[in-house]
Amino acid sequence: RLRAASVEVAWRSVLEGGLLEARAGNVEVVRWVFKYLIKHVAWYGPIYLEASRFEESRDEFERALAVVEAGLKRVPRYGPLWFAALRLRSKVLGSPVDSEKVIQISSVTVKHAVSMVASELWWKLYLS
């Protein structure tokens, strides 16, 4: 039983339960699960990524970006969060009129990401 286990031990099962609730469409439950996991397992980057993907699937781009930025503060070396940040910033800021602004913010993000992630990911950041 998970009831007797601490969250540090059973968090993967809680995450799977949250993803199951997402497929069922229980938005408030999913947000509660991700908030709980982010509070108790803040060191694990994929939790932030899954939470942002959920918000992005609901077209809540600002909320998804806020989750990614919180993840980058806690786990800055987790590469997939940087790619999610680039994608979401272009969705939040991206309109044909503001393409110059998107490029400028993206280049700043890439420069910061390069200082944090492994050198094997640099080429992918520059191509993104």
N, C-alpha and C positions, 0 to 999 in steps of 0.2 A: 504494500500500500504506500502511496505517496504522502499520505497525511502525516506519517511519522518522520518522513525525510525532510531535510532542510532544503531550501530553495537552491543552495549551491550544488546539491546532489541531483535534484529532480527538475532543474530548469529546462532541460531539453524536452522533457515530456510536457511541461507547461507551454513551451514554445509550439510544439506540435498541436497541442490543444487549441492554442490561439489561431494557428493557421487553419485548423479544421473549422473553427467558428467563422473565420473570414470567408471560407468557401460557402458556409451556410448563410452568410449575410448578416451576422450579428455584430454590427459595427461597434456599438458601445462596449460589448464584451471584449472584442478584439483590442480596442484602444486601451481598455483597462488592463488586459493581459500584457500588452507591450509596455505600458507605463510601469507595471509591476516588475517586469523583467529588466527594464532599463534601470530601475532603481536598485535592484538586487544583484544583477549580473552585468554591471556597467562596463566591465572589462572585455566583453565579448562583442566584437564588431558586427558579426552577422545579425545580431538582434536589431541593431539600428537599421541595417540594410533591409531586413524583412519588414520592419515597421514602416520604413519609407516607401517600400514597394506597395504595401497595402494602401497607404494614403494616396500614392500616385495612381493606383488602380481606381480609386474613387474620385479622381480628378481634383484632389486636394493638394496641389503642387506646393503651395506655401507651407502647409503643415508638413509635407514630406521633406521639404528643404530644411525646415526647423529641426526635424528629427536627425537628418544627416549632419547638420552643423553641430548639434549636441554630441553626436557620435564622434565627429572629428575632434572635438575638444577632449573627449575621454580616451579615444583610441586613434590618434593621428597617424599611426603607421599602418592602418588597415586600408590597403589600396582600393578595394571596391567602393569604399565610401567616397573617395575622391572622384571616381568616375560618376557615381550617382550625383555628387555635388555639381559636377560640370553639366550633366544632363538636365538636372532640375533647375539650375540657375538659368540655363538657356530657355527652359519652358516658362519660368516665372518672368524673366526679363525680355524674352524673345518676341519681338514683333518686328516686322520689316523695317519700321521706322527707327528702331533702336538697335540695329545690327552692329553699329559701331560700339555702343555701350556693352553689348553682349561679348564682343570680341575682346574689349579691354578688360572686363571682369574675368573672362575665361583665361586670359593670359596671366593675370595676377593669381588666379586659382592654381593654374598649372605650375607657376614658379614656386608657390608655397608647397604644393604637393610634391614636387621634385625634391624639396629639402626634407621631406618626411618619409617617403616610400623607398622601397628597395630599388637599386639602380636598374634592375631587370625590367621594371615597369615604366621607366622614363620614356621610352619610345612610344609606348601606348598612350601615355598622357599627352605627348606632343601631337600625336595623330588625332586625339579626341578633340 
